[in-house]
Amino acid sequence: MQLPYRLSLVMEKLSHASLADIGRSISRFPRMPPSLTAPPSLSSVEMVTFLFPEVEVAAAEACRLEFLRDDRFFAAVNEKMIEKRRRHVQYPVWGEFLYMTVRFLKPRIVVETGVFDGVSSAIILCALEENAEGELLSIDLPARETIVGSTSSMPDTTLPPHCDPGWVVPEYLRGRYNLELGDSKELLPSLLSRYPKIDGFFHDSLHTFEHMYFEYATAWPHLSDGGLLLSDDIFWSRALYKFCKETGKQYVRSGDFGAVRK
């Protein structure tokens, strides 16, 4: 079968193009799904050793196991989760990575947007407690009802009755925890004016392109050199791809969780 003339020209060009040329061509399509231009998915150890080249694989693996062996933490979180959700907490690979990142970064200030039950908050706080330093500043718009573009694709789309965001955080970790309730478009600039230098920023709130890009761009100037920008659900839009392209930074990912170091 003979190909249409225009298509044959495209195929001819592709046959002589390098993989890098093809990748650049794909990235220019504005509606191309972001997953098609993403780097390969890595393990938590691979992500940490990429972002922290000074950390050896054995040390990263030891840190991962440190988290998995923290019986006190898992028991405290699951006690609350079973009571309200009737199930154990599910910890994806990025949960390990989040703990390991905080342990190796040793941040003084971490800012988080999007809290919901507080599983991510609890992991960050667990690592800060092990570091014996640092503070978590969180912002959340309470999901009393389903929030389209945020909680709408989650197994549980609303907070449990009579529960505030972060309810699953164990009591022994709350000394390093500060939570503000409201829209991050209003609260994030105000918070960063009070804390002009932060070491880590974690986006997990509204996953529209406009909102994700706003948060990345707002937090980035306040990140210390070597600080980390983390984001969940990076394939909901092309915001992280666009942001990294503009800043000249390369991100790594595990599934749809991304990280970039300043």
Summary of the structure (lengths in Angstrom):
residues: 262
radius of gyration: 20.0
end to end distance: 51.6
largest distance: 70.4
contacts: 808
relative contact order: 0.14
helix: 49%
strand: 15%
